[in-house]
Amino acid sequence: MEEDSAVQDFLDILEEHRKNCENEGKYVEAEIAKNRLEELKLHEENRRVEALRSRQIAERLGVEEAHMLEFQQFNQRWDKKMEEYEQNATQLAENAKARHAQELREFQAKLLSSPLKPKFSKELLNLRKIQEHLAKQRDYSEAHKMKTKADSLESWELEKQQNARQRSMFQKEAKFKHKQKLEMNALTKRIESGRAGLRKTRKLDLERLLQRYQNVKAELEAQQSLEKIRAEKYLRRRR
């Protein structure tokens, strides 16, 4: 450094002056020059030590500040990434719910639109045949009795089939809802798996960031320790 060079030049001049005074027998002046040299050397040593200490502190603070900035940016980046993931996950779940609701309405409408196709028993069909035969024979009294009996049986069979149809519709709807529930559970698991994966990646990235910081810090400390040792050796040689 320019300052160090100027100080060294002055020390060299003063040392030369001391030697001249010694050679010329000017011992008082030589003593003054010697004392001044020692004072200046001590002052220069202290200045160098303090300058080294200040610079090393600044270097360590620089590493700390750089790490804090990197850590802050790391958190901001990952917080944004996690927030975006949660927003996408929420949108996926809402879209799935809306789609399921629409599909369920369409499925229910399809079930209700299917007309009941009665399938009557042989007994009822036989009663209707007897009824028609009696009517053709003009035995209206017996035909009426047979019709009343057949109507009652038909009403019972229709109600039974209607109840069976209703139960079947409920079962089909329950099965359809269960299928939708399984789909939603699978989506929820995929979302949670993705969330866990992001958290794991974030943890690993943080560990790598902290390890880099520790490596840089350790390397700087070793470098500064070596630099301090060299400085102490240099000052001892100059004494």
Beta strands, then each sheet from edge to edge (+ up, - down):
end
